[in-house]
Amino acid sequence: MLDFRIYSFLAACEHLSFTRAAQELNLTQPAVTQHIQYLEKQYQVKFFVRENNQLSLTTEGMLFRNAMLAINQAEQKIRDGLLNSGIDKPIIRFGATKNIAEYELPDRLAAYLNAYPDRRIQLSVEDTPALLRQLDEGFLHFAIVDNFFPRNKYQYILWSSEEYVYVCSGNQPDPDLPVHLKDLLPLTLIIYTINLEGYDIFLHLLDSRAVAPSDFNRIIEINDLTAIKKLVIAGCGITFLPRRAVAAELASHLLKELPIVDGNMSQEFYFIWPKDSTDGFLYQFMYDKLHDLDFSAAVPLKKDC
């Protein structure tokens, strides 16, 4: 197992912020600083430099990060081998963003597990940055993430394209058409903050229309999807969510779609795995099984998968 201070270092590399690294690890910022200072003293190099209040990795820091990630991946493979020794089928560890895991994967996983009742699966539901970090550290074999990932580090296949819509209470009168984004600014906007990929695409949409979140009359940020939908149904504001997340409420007329003529946006999701992995063909098999529900052939798995 890596020295616990290494995880502080890797989190700081990911976020380029000691404060955000501390938040992720549930530590104090001074503790993360002390961990990194200890490592710098141990190896007699500087891992980070700060210029214009921006943290960046030194050359030595990048070399150390790559080495620690490689060691962590190797350790995870050893751990997998030990855990799976004597087991006919190894554990398949993968991740997905909340949108995919909540609204798309359950039926697909059910079909897969029914077809292969001896398979063992561990699913991690996180935002894309957390899933990328788990892939890099060897904790996951593959993941389904949004399109905000470095293409040069991963092999990837398009998984789906998700349409996003504005919705209001079903009791609201129909708006005068056409409706433009600027027509919504006097309203209260409720943002789903835990849905980082959706929030990013929403900010991208606003920016492309020269609009900022602060331009709305009021912003309410909530990290629970059910609470947001209940508030919108009660007429407390509008929200911007994937269509599939509100499909049931739209069908029952509890919510109503606002047809914004200049606000259409979609989000692509990708099935990805580390580019240097030697098991890429196995992950492509898993893509075929989960995405296309193709159970015509057994999934080839190795003991160290």
Secondary structure in CASP SS format (residue, H / E / C, confidence):
PFRMAT SS
TARGET T0000
AUTHOR 0000-0000-0000
METHOD secondary structure of the structure
MODEL  1
M C 1.00
L C 1.00
D C 1.00
F H 1.00
R H 1.00
I H 1.00
Y H 1.00
S H 1.00
F H 1.00
L H 1.00
A H 1.00
A H 1.00
C H 1.00
E H 1.00
H H 1.00
L C 1.00
S C 1.00
F H 1.00
T H 1.00
R H 1.00
A H 1.00
A H 1.00
Q H 1.00
E H 1.00
L H 1.00
N C 1.00
L C 1.00
T C 1.00
Q H 1.00
P H 1.00
A H 1.00
V H 1.00
T H 1.00
Q H 1.00
H H 1.00
I H 1.00
Q H 1.00
Y H 1.00
L H 1.00
E H 1.00
K H 1.00
Q H 1.00
Y H 1.00
Q C 1.00
V C 1.00
K C 1.00
F C 1.00
F E 1.00
V E 1.00
R E 1.00
E E 1.00
N C 1.00
N C 1.00
Q E 1.00
L E 1.00
S E 1.00
L E 1.00
T C 1.00
T H 1.00
E H 1.00
G H 1.00
M H 1.00
L H 1.00
F H 1.00
R H 1.00
N H 1.00
A H 1.00
M H 1.00
L H 1.00
A H 1.00
I H 1.00
N H 1.00
Q H 1.00
A H 1.00
E H 1.00
Q H 1.00
K H 1.00
I H 1.00
R H 1.00
D H 1.00
G H 1.00
L H 1.00
L H 1.00
N C 1.00
S C 1.00
G C 1.00
I C 1.00
D C 1.00
K C 1.00
P C 1.00
I E 1.00
I E 1.00
R E 1.00
F E 1.00
G E 1.00
A E 1.00
T C 1.00
K H 1.00
N H 1.00
I H 1.00
A H 1.00
E H 1.00
Y H 1.00
E C 1.00
L H 1.00
P H 1.00
D H 1.00
R H 1.00
L H 1.00
A H 1.00
A H 1.00
Y H 1.00
L H 1.00
N H 1.00
A H 1.00
Y C 1.00
P C 1.00
D C 1.00
R C 1.00
R E 1.00
I E 1.00
Q E 1.00
L E 1.00
S E 1.00
V E 1.00
E C 1.00
D C 1.00
T H 1.00
P H 1.00
A H 1.00
L H 1.00
L H 1.00
R H 1.00
Q H 1.00
L H 1.00
D H 1.00
E C 1.00
G C 1.00
F C 1.00
L C 1.00
H C 1.00
F E 1.00
A E 1.00
I E 1.00
V E 1.00
D E 1.00
N C 1.00
F C 1.00
F C 1.00
P C 1.00
R C 1.00
N C 1.00
K C 1.00
Y E 1.00
Q E 1.00
Y E 1.00
I E 1.00
L E 1.00
W E 1.00
S E 1.00
S E 1.00
E E 1.00
E E 1.00
Y E 1.00
V E 1.00
Y E 1.00
V E 1.00
C E 1.00
S E 1.00
G C 1.00
N C 1.00
Q C 1.00
P C 1.00
D C 1.00
P C 1.00
D C 1.00
L C 1.00
P C 1.00
V E 1.00
H C 1.00
L H 1.00
K H 1.00
D H 1.00
L H 1.00
L C 1.00
P C 1.00
L C 1.00
T E 1.00
L E 1.00
I E 1.00
I E 1.00
Y E 1.00
T C 1.00
I C 1.00
N C 1.00
L H 1.00
E H 1.00
G H 1.00
Y H 1.00
D H 1.00
I H 1.00
F H 1.00
L H 1.00
H H 1.00
L H 1.00
L H 1.00
D H 1.00
S H 1.00
R C 1.00
A C 1.00
V C 1.00
A C 1.00
P H 1.00
S H 1.00
D H 1.00
F C 1.00
N C 1.00
R E 1.00
I E 1.00
I E 1.00
E E 1.00
I E 1.00
N C 1.00
D C 1.00
L H 1.00
T H 1.00
A H 1.00
I H 1.00
K H 1.00
K H 1.00
L H 1.00
V H 1.00
I H 1.00
A C 1.00
G C 1.00
C C 1.00
G C 1.00
I E 1.00
T E 1.00
F E 1.00
L E 1.00
P E 1.00
R H 1.00
R H 1.00
A H 1.00
V C 1.00
A H 1.00
A H 1.00
E H 1.00
L H 1.00
A H 1.00
S C 1.00
H C 1.00
L C 1.00
L E 1.00
K E 1.00
E E 1.00
L E 1.00
P C 1.00
I E 1.00
V C 1.00
D C 1.00
G C 1.00
N C 1.00
M E 1.00
S E 1.00
Q E 1.00
E E 1.00
F E 1.00
Y E 1.00
F E 1.00
I E 1.00
W E 1.00
P E 1.00
K C 1.00
D C 1.00
S C 1.00
T C 1.00
D C 1.00
G H 1.00
F H 1.00
L H 1.00
Y H 1.00
Q H 1.00
F H 1.00
M H 1.00
Y H 1.00
D H 1.00
K H 1.00
L H 1.00
H H 1.00
D H 1.00
L C 1.00
D C 1.00
F C 1.00
S C 1.00
A C 1.00
A C 1.00
V C 1.00
P C 1.00
L C 1.00
K C 1.00
K C 1.00
D C 1.00
C C 1.00
END
